[in-house]
């Protein structure tokens, strides 16, 4: 399996701009720039690579947890994950400092202990977590029964 996306950039790093496109067209000439990446926190002017990585991580982890739960004979009513990437400026550039996954879950008939164990397995084993393993990844959760 191969997944692709395309980036096109024009101009300098600070004043230039680009677009991101994916075959699914979920990203279809979606704008990104220095401003959307580092200055415009509301995200209304376009996307940025970190936002896309956060979305990918939240989606991958949540699906992996769903598989873990169903494999243990639990059917989640709802799993909602927010992924937050913390970046720091270092040595003239930026780097990921940490990623925090916060999960709100409704899973009938599961104990808190079973739930946390399965969530930890999903966090460690989802492909995006594995790809980002050089960064500290933490998980908090709220299980609603």
C-alpha beads as a LAMMPS data file, in Angstrom:
LAMMPS data file: protein, C-alpha beads

145 atoms
144 bonds

1 atom types
1 bond types

-500.0 500.0 xlo xhi
-500.0 500.0 ylo yhi
-500.0 500.0 zlo zhi

Masses

1 110.0

Atoms # bond

1 1 1 0.000 0.000 0.000
2 1 1 1.279 3.452 -0.930
3 1 1 -0.367 6.737 0.072
4 1 1 0.556 10.021 -1.603
5 1 1 0.060 13.757 -1.343
6 1 1 1.571 16.627 -3.316
7 1 1 2.954 19.986 -2.242
8 1 1 3.629 22.937 -4.547
9 1 1 5.476 25.996 -3.210
10 1 1 6.185 29.355 -4.835
11 1 1 8.396 32.088 -3.455
12 1 1 10.600 32.422 -0.419
13 1 1 10.098 30.550 2.814
14 1 1 8.636 33.509 4.697
15 1 1 6.758 35.367 1.970
16 1 1 5.923 32.480 -0.340
17 1 1 2.951 30.180 -0.271
18 1 1 1.950 26.756 -1.398
19 1 1 -0.841 24.286 -1.869
20 1 1 -1.358 20.710 -0.747
21 1 1 -3.364 18.177 -2.755
22 1 1 -4.249 14.555 -2.124
23 1 1 -5.740 11.972 -4.501
24 1 1 -8.896 11.771 -2.363
25 1 1 -9.317 15.546 -2.940
26 1 1 -9.833 16.062 0.804
27 1 1 -6.845 18.320 0.264
28 1 1 -7.461 20.011 -3.073
29 1 1 -5.066 22.896 -3.608
30 1 1 -5.392 23.628 0.117
31 1 1 -3.292 26.718 0.909
32 1 1 -0.397 26.764 3.350
33 1 1 2.271 29.328 4.113
34 1 1 4.617 30.602 6.796
35 1 1 1.727 32.627 8.191
36 1 1 -0.675 29.649 8.367
37 1 1 2.073 27.569 9.932
38 1 1 3.584 29.925 12.496
39 1 1 1.428 33.040 12.894
40 1 1 -2.242 32.266 12.223
41 1 1 -3.301 29.959 15.050
42 1 1 -7.015 29.870 14.182
43 1 1 -6.362 27.850 11.012
44 1 1 -8.833 29.802 8.893
45 1 1 -6.286 30.976 6.317
46 1 1 -5.103 27.462 5.419
47 1 1 -3.503 24.396 6.891
48 1 1 -0.010 23.489 8.016
49 1 1 2.005 20.273 8.193
50 1 1 1.661 20.008 11.981
51 1 1 -2.132 20.226 11.833
52 1 1 -2.177 17.471 9.223
53 1 1 0.133 15.278 11.318
54 1 1 -2.083 15.877 14.377
55 1 1 -5.170 14.881 12.368
56 1 1 -3.415 11.786 11.030
57 1 1 -2.283 10.789 14.516
58 1 1 -5.720 11.314 16.081
59 1 1 -7.372 9.316 13.294
60 1 1 -4.853 6.482 13.308
61 1 1 -4.852 6.085 17.095
62 1 1 -8.652 6.179 17.295
63 1 1 -9.060 3.525 14.607
64 1 1 -6.344 1.372 16.213
65 1 1 -8.161 1.609 19.550
66 1 1 -11.431 0.605 17.902
67 1 1 -9.698 -2.526 16.592
68 1 1 -8.206 -3.243 20.019
69 1 1 -11.607 -2.880 21.678
70 1 1 -13.461 -5.029 19.146
71 1 1 -10.725 -7.659 19.393
72 1 1 -11.431 -7.801 23.137
73 1 1 -15.205 -8.041 22.484
74 1 1 -16.078 -4.442 23.353
75 1 1 -18.021 -2.175 21.010
76 1 1 -17.326 1.513 21.506
77 1 1 -20.291 3.847 21.264
78 1 1 -17.987 6.802 20.653
79 1 1 -14.255 7.462 20.546
80 1 1 -13.125 11.085 20.143
81 1 1 -9.435 11.969 20.143
82 1 1 -7.688 15.325 20.066
83 1 1 -3.985 15.284 19.168
84 1 1 -1.939 18.303 20.277
85 1 1 1.563 18.821 18.950
86 1 1 3.867 21.063 20.969
87 1 1 6.655 22.638 18.951
88 1 1 9.701 24.511 20.210
89 1 1 12.137 26.794 18.468
90 1 1 15.645 25.451 18.727
91 1 1 18.941 26.091 16.930
92 1 1 17.326 28.477 14.460
93 1 1 14.501 26.114 13.539
94 1 1 11.453 24.364 14.933
95 1 1 11.024 20.829 16.195
96 1 1 8.325 18.697 17.757
97 1 1 8.721 18.592 21.519
98 1 1 5.779 16.321 22.313
99 1 1 2.418 15.015 21.160
100 1 1 -0.483 14.607 23.544
101 1 1 -3.494 12.476 22.690
102 1 1 -6.630 13.209 24.696
103 1 1 -9.392 10.632 24.352
104 1 1 -13.043 10.928 25.314
105 1 1 -14.657 7.501 25.069
106 1 1 -17.944 5.784 25.660
107 1 1 -17.453 2.026 25.830
108 1 1 -20.147 -0.036 27.558
109 1 1 -19.204 -2.876 29.924
110 1 1 -15.463 -2.219 30.104
111 1 1 -13.452 -1.594 33.256
112 1 1 -11.205 1.440 33.530
113 1 1 -8.206 -0.874 33.787
114 1 1 -9.072 -2.843 30.622
115 1 1 -9.767 0.369 28.765
116 1 1 -6.454 2.002 29.696
117 1 1 -4.545 -1.162 28.793
118 1 1 -6.117 -1.335 25.328
119 1 1 -5.673 2.406 24.773
120 1 1 -1.969 2.143 25.637
121 1 1 -1.547 -0.739 23.187
122 1 1 -3.242 1.307 20.459
123 1 1 -1.050 4.342 21.248
124 1 1 2.137 2.301 20.993
125 1 1 1.183 0.326 17.908
126 1 1 -0.697 2.625 15.560
127 1 1 1.482 3.293 12.487
128 1 1 1.544 7.056 13.025
129 1 1 2.701 6.667 16.652
130 1 1 5.430 4.356 15.433
131 1 1 6.497 6.847 12.755
132 1 1 6.614 9.638 15.344
133 1 1 8.320 7.582 18.057
134 1 1 11.286 9.975 18.277
135 1 1 8.885 12.389 20.006
136 1 1 7.361 11.905 23.464
137 1 1 3.739 10.777 23.027
138 1 1 1.414 10.959 26.015
139 1 1 -2.194 9.883 26.449
140 1 1 -4.977 11.005 28.747
141 1 1 -8.483 9.659 28.634
142 1 1 -11.934 10.056 30.029
143 1 1 -14.059 6.914 29.949
144 1 1 -17.795 7.562 30.124
145 1 1 -19.956 4.526 30.775

Bonds

1 1 1 2
2 1 2 3
3 1 3 4
4 1 4 5
5 1 5 6
6 1 6 7
7 1 7 8
8 1 8 9
9 1 9 10
10 1 10 11
11 1 11 12
12 1 12 13
13 1 13 14
14 1 14 15
15 1 15 16
16 1 16 17
17 1 17 18
18 1 18 19
19 1 19 20
20 1 20 21
21 1 21 22
22 1 22 23
23 1 23 24
24 1 24 25
25 1 25 26
26 1 26 27
27 1 27 28
28 1 28 29
29 1 29 30
30 1 30 31
31 1 31 32
32 1 32 33
33 1 33 34
34 1 34 35
35 1 35 36
36 1 36 37
37 1 37 38
38 1 38 39
39 1 39 40
40 1 40 41
41 1 41 42
42 1 42 43
43 1 43 44
44 1 44 45
45 1 45 46
46 1 46 47
47 1 47 48
48 1 48 49
49 1 49 50
50 1 50 51
51 1 51 52
52 1 52 53
53 1 53 54
54 1 54 55
55 1 55 56
56 1 56 57
57 1 57 58
58 1 58 59
59 1 59 60
60 1 60 61
61 1 61 62
62 1 62 63
63 1 63 64
64 1 64 65
65 1 65 66
66 1 66 67
67 1 67 68
68 1 68 69
69 1 69 70
70 1 70 71
71 1 71 72
72 1 72 73
73 1 73 74
74 1 74 75
75 1 75 76
76 1 76 77
77 1 77 78
78 1 78 79
79 1 79 80
80 1 80 81
81 1 81 82
82 1 82 83
83 1 83 84
84 1 84 85
85 1 85 86
86 1 86 87
87 1 87 88
88 1 88 89
89 1 89 90
90 1 90 91
91 1 91 92
92 1 92 93
93 1 93 94
94 1 94 95
95 1 95 96
96 1 96 97
97 1 97 98
98 1 98 99
99 1 99 100
100 1 100 101
101 1 101 102
102 1 102 103
103 1 103 104
104 1 104 105
105 1 105 106
106 1 106 107
107 1 107 108
108 1 108 109
109 1 109 110
110 1 110 111
111 1 111 112
112 1 112 113
113 1 113 114
114 1 114 115
115 1 115 116
116 1 116 117
117 1 117 118
118 1 118 119
119 1 119 120
120 1 120 121
121 1 121 122
122 1 122 123
123 1 123 124
124 1 124 125
125 1 125 126
126 1 126 127
127 1 127 128
128 1 128 129
129 1 129 130
130 1 130 131
131 1 131 132
132 1 132 133
133 1 133 134
134 1 134 135
135 1 135 136
136 1 136 137
137 1 137 138
138 1 138 139
139 1 139 140
140 1 140 141
141 1 141 142
142 1 142 143
143 1 143 144
144 1 144 145
